[in-house]
């Protein structure tokens, strides 16, 4: 018996509010469970990304902490400052809890935006899971408050790509506030100005809403620029400390060598270096989307002919096939306005813009997975947004497009299973920090530091060292008076 697709869509359009609330509640629980499962063990150690921010928040007023880094990070700063007001022995699990709820909220925003646009649960749910399950090891993303500016940016990117600017003035202002907070926390958010500018020019009915959101985003970018211009070294919170101290302390010496005592200025843009590094960036991007052993073996190849063959294969699988599927859908349904496909193409564009901006900013080859996080998230979300339009195709063409999406979904699932528990955090000798711990390292280190401070002056510097091996340690360097008061 044939299914009345139009009836299904109409029913979806009239989903009762209480049903949507139940969907959101169930999804939120699933998100929290998955995030907890991925990060469990990291609640026993303070992550290295957050150590300096924690020490800064303990040592200074909130406003003094805002400019001791190269850019704003406004939301992470606020949350970390609030977290250190609670008992310090529970700090890692406090931060993990905050980060877990943040990521779940941003995933829920993605689900809600795509569901309201497509009225189909499965594609919306799969797209929202990308933020939680994105298969990139050695990141230390999920469960880390300091890195919450990336999921914020991705959630806002989905909002802009789907033109979810709010059905009421109040909602529009909330989106504008979200845009400000995101841009004030992550300057890369500026790439969304291009999509907003396009909407302002081409969609007259949306101009007031786009303008409000654009103003919020612009003010956030100004804040980030102000911080960049007026930044101080990350270790500024220690006040005066001598170079001799850095030489006698291996930990402080390591922090100084990493640039914690100097300003982090952006390199000048080198057009020649950008173009020279482009092939390497494309190779790195395509190999890291793929599961193991491709991700680690193919990226290490140095043979030109082999690289061309392998990269060509990955390019065909990850780009030519989905773009071909989109073209087939557009060709088949010329008379329909496939809003889902418009959002898909805008998500692909957002991925490209972020990658290009980061290539320009580093003026070289992208070689860290952290810089791939946003482009790869946008890519997989775009892939899953193709699904709703598949149901509008005839059987033969629906089968062809469904096969393409199914192949990509299987690749995604296989990579997720490989990296659900970050191998670099399970075994730090592979190159990561090993944050899945069985012992309460933070509590033990804090207790030891408090004991040392009893024999020291309040203004003396103490190092809260969580691991014996300094190359995998996450030390907090702080003056005794700020942890004993």
C-alpha positions as CSV (number, residue, x, y, z in Angstrom):
1,X,0.0,0.0,0.0
2,X,1.6,3.3,-1.0
3,X,2.4,5.8,1.7
4,X,0.8,9.3,1.4
5,X,3.9,11.4,1.8
6,X,2.0,14.6,1.8
7,X,-0.1,13.4,4.7
8,X,3.0,12.5,6.7
9,X,4.5,15.9,6.1
10,X,1.2,17.7,7.0
11,X,1.0,15.7,10.2
12,X,4.5,16.6,11.1
13,X,3.7,20.2,10.5
14,X,1.0,20.0,13.2
15,X,3.1,18.3,15.8
16,X,1.6,19.3,19.2
17,X,3.8,21.3,21.5
18,X,3.6,18.7,24.2
19,X,4.8,16.0,21.8
20,X,7.8,18.3,20.8
21,X,8.6,18.8,24.5
22,X,8.7,15.1,25.0
23,X,11.0,14.7,22.0
24,X,13.3,17.3,23.3
25,X,13.3,15.8,26.8
26,X,14.1,12.3,25.5
27,X,16.8,13.7,23.2
28,X,18.4,15.7,26.0
29,X,18.6,12.5,28.2
30,X,20.2,10.6,25.3
31,X,22.7,13.4,24.7
32,X,23.7,13.6,28.4
33,X,24.1,9.8,28.6
34,X,26.3,9.7,25.5
35,X,28.4,12.6,26.6
36,X,28.9,11.1,30.1
37,X,29.9,7.8,28.5
38,X,32.4,9.5,26.3
39,X,34.0,11.6,29.1
40,X,33.7,9.3,32.1
41,X,37.0,9.2,33.9
42,X,37.9,12.8,33.1
43,X,36.0,14.0,36.2
44,X,39.0,12.9,38.3
45,X,41.5,15.2,36.7
46,X,41.5,18.9,35.7
47,X,42.0,19.1,32.0
48,X,45.2,20.8,30.8
49,X,43.1,23.2,28.6
50,X,41.5,24.6,31.7
51,X,44.4,24.8,34.2
52,X,45.5,28.3,33.4
53,X,41.9,29.6,33.1
54,X,41.1,28.1,36.6
55,X,44.2,29.6,38.2
56,X,43.5,33.0,36.5
57,X,39.9,32.9,37.8
58,X,41.0,32.1,41.3
59,X,43.7,34.8,41.4
60,X,41.9,37.8,39.8
61,X,38.6,39.5,39.4
62,X,36.4,38.4,36.6
63,X,37.1,41.4,34.3
64,X,40.8,41.0,34.9
65,X,40.7,37.5,33.4
66,X,39.1,38.5,30.1
67,X,42.3,39.6,28.3
68,X,44.9,37.1,29.4
69,X,44.4,35.1,26.2
70,X,44.6,35.9,22.5
71,X,40.8,36.2,22.1
72,X,37.6,36.6,24.1
73,X,36.3,33.2,25.2
74,X,33.7,35.1,27.1
75,X,31.3,32.3,27.9
76,X,34.0,29.8,29.0
77,X,35.5,32.5,31.2
78,X,32.1,33.2,32.8
79,X,31.4,29.5,33.5
80,X,34.9,28.8,34.8
81,X,34.8,31.9,37.1
82,X,31.5,30.7,38.5
83,X,32.8,27.1,38.9
84,X,35.8,28.1,41.1
85,X,33.4,29.8,43.6
86,X,32.4,26.2,44.6
87,X,34.6,23.9,46.7
88,X,37.8,23.3,44.7
89,X,38.0,19.6,45.5
90,X,34.9,19.1,43.3
91,X,36.2,21.3,40.5
92,X,36.8,18.7,37.7
93,X,33.4,17.1,38.1
94,X,31.8,20.5,38.4
95,X,33.3,21.6,35.1
96,X,32.5,18.2,33.4
97,X,28.8,18.6,34.5
98,X,28.7,22.2,33.1
99,X,30.3,21.1,29.8
100,X,28.0,18.1,29.5
101,X,24.9,20.2,29.8
102,X,26.3,22.8,27.5
103,X,27.0,20.3,24.7
104,X,23.6,18.7,25.2
105,X,21.9,22.1,25.0
106,X,23.7,23.0,21.8
107,X,22.9,19.6,20.3
108,X,19.2,20.2,21.2
109,X,19.3,23.6,19.4
110,X,20.6,21.8,16.3
111,X,17.8,19.2,16.5
112,X,15.1,21.8,17.1
113,X,16.2,24.0,14.2
114,X,16.5,21.1,11.7
115,X,13.3,19.4,12.9
116,X,11.2,22.6,12.5
117,X,12.6,23.0,9.0
118,X,12.3,19.4,7.8
119,X,9.6,18.0,10.1
120,X,11.4,14.6,10.1
121,X,12.7,13.2,13.4
122,X,15.5,10.8,12.3
123,X,17.6,13.2,10.1
124,X,17.2,15.9,12.8
125,X,18.3,13.5,15.5
126,X,21.3,12.2,13.6
127,X,22.4,15.7,12.7
128,X,22.2,16.7,16.4
129,X,24.3,13.7,17.4
130,X,27.2,14.9,15.2
131,X,28.3,17.4,17.8
132,X,28.5,14.7,20.4
133,X,29.9,11.8,18.3
134,X,32.1,13.5,15.8
135,X,34.9,11.0,15.3
136,X,38.0,13.0,15.8
137,X,40.5,11.6,18.4
138,X,43.1,13.7,20.4
139,X,40.8,16.6,20.8
140,X,39.7,16.9,24.4
141,X,36.5,18.6,23.3
142,X,33.5,16.9,24.8
143,X,33.4,17.5,28.6
144,X,35.7,20.5,28.4
145,X,34.2,23.9,29.3
146,X,37.1,25.8,27.8
147,X,36.4,24.4,24.4
148,X,32.6,25.0,24.5
149,X,33.0,27.9,22.1
150,X,33.2,25.4,19.2
151,X,29.8,23.7,19.8
152,X,28.4,27.2,20.3
153,X,29.7,28.3,16.9
154,X,28.4,25.1,15.2
155,X,24.9,25.5,16.7
156,X,24.8,29.2,15.6
157,X,26.0,28.1,12.2
158,X,23.1,25.7,11.8
159,X,20.7,28.4,12.9
160,X,22.1,30.8,10.2
161,X,22.3,28.0,7.6
162,X,18.6,27.2,8.1
163,X,17.6,30.8,8.4
164,X,16.0,30.1,11.8
165,X,16.0,33.8,12.8
166,X,12.9,33.5,15.0
167,X,9.2,33.6,14.4
168,X,8.7,36.4,16.9
169,X,10.7,39.6,17.9
170,X,11.5,38.0,21.3
171,X,13.0,34.9,19.6
172,X,15.0,37.1,17.2
173,X,16.5,39.0,20.1
174,X,17.5,35.7,21.8
175,X,19.2,34.6,18.6
176,X,21.0,38.0,18.4
177,X,22.2,37.5,22.1
178,X,23.4,34.0,21.2
179,X,25.2,35.5,18.2
180,X,26.9,38.1,20.4
181,X,28.0,35.5,23.0
182,X,29.3,33.2,20.4
183,X,31.3,35.8,18.5
184,X,32.6,37.2,21.8
185,X,33.8,33.6,22.6
186,X,35.0,32.6,19.2
187,X,36.2,35.1,16.6
188,X,35.8,32.5,13.8
189,X,32.1,33.2,14.1
190,X,32.7,36.2,11.8
191,X,32.5,33.9,8.7
192,X,28.7,33.7,9.3
193,X,28.5,37.4,8.4
194,X,28.8,36.3,4.8
195,X,25.6,34.2,5.0
196,X,23.8,36.9,7.0
197,X,24.8,39.5,4.4
198,X,23.5,37.3,1.6
199,X,20.2,36.9,3.4
200,X,19.9,40.6,4.0
201,X,20.4,41.4,0.3
202,X,18.2,38.6,-1.1
203,X,15.4,38.2,1.4
204,X,13.7,41.5,2.1
205,X,11.2,39.9,4.5
206,X,14.0,38.8,6.8
207,X,16.0,42.1,6.8
208,X,15.0,43.3,10.2
209,X,15.7,40.0,11.9
210,X,19.0,39.5,10.0
211,X,20.0,43.0,10.9
212,X,19.4,42.4,14.6
213,X,21.4,39.2,14.6
214,X,24.1,40.7,12.5
215,X,24.5,43.6,15.0
216,X,24.8,41.1,17.9
217,X,27.4,39.1,16.0
218,X,29.3,42.3,15.0
219,X,29.4,43.6,18.6
220,X,30.7,40.2,19.7
221,X,33.5,40.4,17.1
222,X,34.4,43.9,18.3
223,X,34.8,42.5,21.8
224,X,37.1,39.7,20.5
225,X,39.1,42.2,18.6
226,X,39.4,44.5,21.7
227,X,40.7,41.5,23.7
228,X,43.2,40.7,20.9
229,X,44.5,44.2,20.9
230,X,44.7,44.5,24.7
231,X,45.7,41.0,25.5
232,X,48.2,40.1,28.3
233,X,50.3,36.9,28.7
234,X,48.3,33.9,30.1
235,X,50.5,33.8,33.2
236,X,49.9,37.5,34.0
237,X,47.8,36.4,37.0
238,X,51.0,35.3,38.8
239,X,52.2,38.9,39.0
240,X,56.0,39.3,39.2
241,X,57.9,36.2,38.9
242,X,61.5,35.8,37.8
243,X,63.2,34.0,35.0
244,X,65.3,32.2,37.6
245,X,62.2,30.6,39.0
246,X,61.3,29.3,35.5
247,X,64.8,27.8,35.3
248,X,64.6,26.0,38.6
249,X,61.1,24.7,38.1
250,X,60.6,22.3,35.3
251,X,56.9,23.0,35.2
252,X,57.3,26.7,35.0
253,X,60.0,26.3,32.4
254,X,57.7,24.2,30.3
255,X,54.9,26.7,30.5
256,X,57.3,29.5,29.6
257,X,58.6,27.6,26.6
258,X,55.0,27.0,25.4
259,X,54.4,30.8,25.4
260,X,52.3,31.1,28.6
261,X,54.5,34.1,29.6
262,X,54.4,35.9,26.3
263,X,51.7,37.6,24.1
264,X,50.2,35.3,21.5
265,X,50.2,37.4,18.3
266,X,48.7,36.1,15.1
267,X,51.2,35.5,12.3
268,X,51.1,37.8,9.3
269,X,49.1,36.5,6.4
270,X,51.4,34.9,3.8
271,X,49.5,34.3,0.6
272,X,52.3,32.1,-0.9
273,X,52.4,29.9,2.2
274,X,48.6,29.6,2.1
275,X,48.5,28.3,-1.4
276,X,51.6,26.1,-0.8
277,X,49.9,24.5,2.2
278,X,46.5,24.0,0.6
279,X,47.2,20.5,-0.9
280,X,48.5,19.3,2.5
281,X,45.4,20.7,4.2
282,X,43.0,19.0,1.8
283,X,44.9,15.7,2.3
284,X,44.7,16.1,6.1
285,X,41.0,17.0,6.0
286,X,39.9,14.1,3.8
287,X,42.0,11.5,5.6
288,X,40.7,12.5,9.0
289,X,37.1,12.2,8.0
290,X,37.8,8.6,7.1
291,X,38.0,5.8,9.8
292,X,41.1,3.9,10.7
293,X,43.4,2.7,9.4
294,X,43.0,5.2,6.6
295,X,43.1,8.2,9.0
296,X,46.6,7.4,10.3
297,X,48.2,5.5,7.4
298,X,47.1,7.6,4.4
299,X,48.0,10.9,6.0
300,X,51.6,9.7,6.6
301,X,52.1,8.8,3.0
302,X,54.8,10.8,1.1
303,X,54.4,9.4,-2.4
304,X,52.9,11.9,-4.8
305,X,51.3,9.3,-7.1
306,X,49.9,7.4,-4.2
307,X,48.6,10.6,-2.6
308,X,46.9,11.7,-5.8
309,X,45.1,8.3,-6.1
310,X,44.1,8.1,-2.5
311,X,43.0,11.7,-2.1
312,X,41.1,11.4,-5.4
313,X,39.2,8.4,-4.0
314,X,38.4,10.2,-0.7
315,X,37.4,13.3,-2.7
316,X,35.0,11.2,-4.8
317,X,33.5,9.4,-1.7
318,X,33.1,12.4,0.6
319,X,32.3,15.3,-1.9
320,X,31.4,14.1,-5.4
321,X,28.9,11.5,-4.3
322,X,26.9,13.8,-1.9
323,X,27.0,16.7,-4.4
324,X,25.8,14.4,-7.1
325,X,23.0,13.3,-4.9
326,X,22.0,16.9,-4.3
327,X,22.1,17.6,-8.0
328,X,19.9,14.6,-8.8
329,X,17.3,15.8,-6.3
330,X,17.3,19.3,-7.6
331,X,17.0,18.0,-11.2
332,X,14.2,15.7,-10.4
333,X,12.1,18.2,-8.4
334,X,12.5,21.4,-10.3
335,X,9.2,22.8,-9.4
336,X,9.6,22.4,-5.6
337,X,11.5,24.6,-3.3
338,X,13.7,22.1,-1.5
339,X,14.4,24.2,1.6
340,X,16.3,21.3,3.2
341,X,18.8,21.3,0.2
342,X,19.3,25.1,0.6
343,X,20.3,24.6,4.2
344,X,22.5,21.7,3.1
345,X,24.4,23.8,0.6
346,X,24.8,26.6,3.2
347,X,26.2,24.2,5.7
348,X,28.7,23.0,3.1
349,X,29.6,26.6,2.5
350,X,30.0,27.3,6.2
351,X,32.4,24.3,6.4
352,X,34.5,25.7,3.5
353,X,34.5,29.2,4.9
354,X,35.7,28.1,8.3
355,X,38.5,25.9,6.8
356,X,39.6,28.7,4.5
357,X,39.7,31.3,7.3
358,X,41.8,29.0,9.5
359,X,44.2,28.3,6.6
360,X,44.6,32.0,6.1
361,X,45.0,32.7,9.9
362,X,47.8,30.1,10.3
363,X,49.3,30.9,6.9
364,X,50.2,27.3,6.3
365,X,49.0,23.7,6.4
366,X,46.3,22.7,8.9
367,X,47.9,19.9,10.9
368,X,45.8,19.8,14.1
369,X,42.5,18.1,14.5
370,X,41.1,20.9,16.6
371,X,41.0,23.1,13.5
372,X,39.0,20.4,11.7
373,X,36.3,20.1,14.3
374,X,34.0,22.8,13.0
375,X,34.4,22.0,9.2
376,X,33.8,18.2,9.8
377,X,30.8,18.8,12.1
378,X,29.2,21.1,9.4
379,X,30.0,18.5,6.8
380,X,28.3,15.6,8.6
381,X,25.3,17.7,9.6
382,X,24.9,18.7,6.0
383,X,25.0,15.1,4.9
384,X,22.2,14.2,7.3
385,X,20.0,17.1,6.1
386,X,19.9,15.6,2.7
387,X,17.7,12.7,3.9
388,X,14.3,14.6,4.1
389,X,14.4,15.4,0.4
390,X,15.0,11.8,-0.5
391,X,11.4,11.0,0.3
392,X,10.3,13.4,-2.4
393,X,12.0,11.4,-5.1
394,X,10.6,8.6,-7.2
395,X,11.5,5.0,-6.2
396,X,14.5,4.6,-8.6
397,X,16.2,7.8,-7.9
398,X,15.3,7.6,-4.2
399,X,17.2,4.3,-4.1
400,X,20.3,5.8,-5.8
401,X,20.4,8.8,-3.4
402,X,19.6,6.7,-0.4
403,X,22.5,4.4,-1.2
404,X,24.9,7.3,-1.3
405,X,23.8,8.6,2.0
406,X,23.7,5.1,3.6
407,X,27.3,4.5,2.6
408,X,28.4,7.8,4.2
409,X,26.3,7.1,7.3
410,X,28.0,3.7,7.6
411,X,31.5,5.4,7.3
412,X,30.4,7.9,10.0
413,X,29.1,5.1,12.3
414,X,32.3,3.0,11.9
415,X,34.5,6.0,12.7
416,X,32.4,6.9,15.7
417,X,32.7,3.3,17.1
418,X,36.5,3.5,16.7
419,X,36.8,6.8,18.6
420,X,33.9,6.8,21.0
421,X,36.4,6.5,23.8
422,X,39.2,8.7,22.7
423,X,42.3,6.4,22.2
424,X,44.7,9.3,22.9
425,X,43.0,9.8,26.3
426,X,43.0,6.1,27.1
427,X,46.7,5.7,26.3
428,X,48.6,8.9,26.6
429,X,51.8,7.4,25.1
430,X,50.0,7.5,21.7
431,X,50.3,11.2,21.9
432,X,47.4,12.4,24.1
433,X,47.1,13.6,27.7
434,X,45.4,10.5,29.1
435,X,42.4,12.1,30.9
436,X,40.5,8.9,31.6
437,X,41.7,8.3,35.1
438,X,40.8,5.7,37.8
439,X,42.3,7.7,40.7
440,X,41.2,11.0,42.1
441,X,44.3,12.8,40.8
442,X,42.9,16.4,41.3
443,X,41.8,15.8,44.8
444,X,45.1,14.2,45.8
445,X,47.2,16.9,44.1
446,X,45.1,19.7,45.7
447,X,45.5,18.1,49.1
448,X,49.2,17.9,48.7
449,X,49.5,21.5,47.6
450,X,47.5,22.7,50.5
451,X,49.8,20.8,52.8
452,X,52.9,22.4,51.2
453,X,51.3,25.9,51.6
454,X,51.2,25.4,55.3
455,X,55.0,25.7,55.4
456,X,55.1,28.5,52.8
457,X,54.3,32.2,52.8
458,X,50.8,33.2,51.4
459,X,52.4,34.9,48.4
460,X,54.6,31.9,47.5
461,X,53.9,30.0,44.3
462,X,52.8,26.4,44.6
463,X,52.4,23.9,41.7
464,X,49.3,21.6,41.9
465,X,50.8,18.8,39.9
466,X,48.4,16.0,39.0
467,X,50.8,13.5,37.4
468,X,54.4,12.5,38.1
469,X,55.4,12.6,34.4
470,X,55.6,16.2,33.5
471,X,55.0,15.7,29.7
472,X,51.4,14.4,30.5
473,X,50.8,16.6,33.6
474,X,48.1,19.2,33.8
475,X,49.6,21.5,36.5
476,X,48.0,24.5,38.1
477,X,50.5,27.2,39.1
478,X,49.1,29.6,41.7
479,X,50.0,31.5,44.8
480,X,49.1,29.8,48.1
481,X,46.8,32.5,49.3
482,X,44.3,31.9,46.6
483,X,43.7,28.2,47.4
484,X,43.9,28.5,51.2
485,X,41.5,31.4,51.7
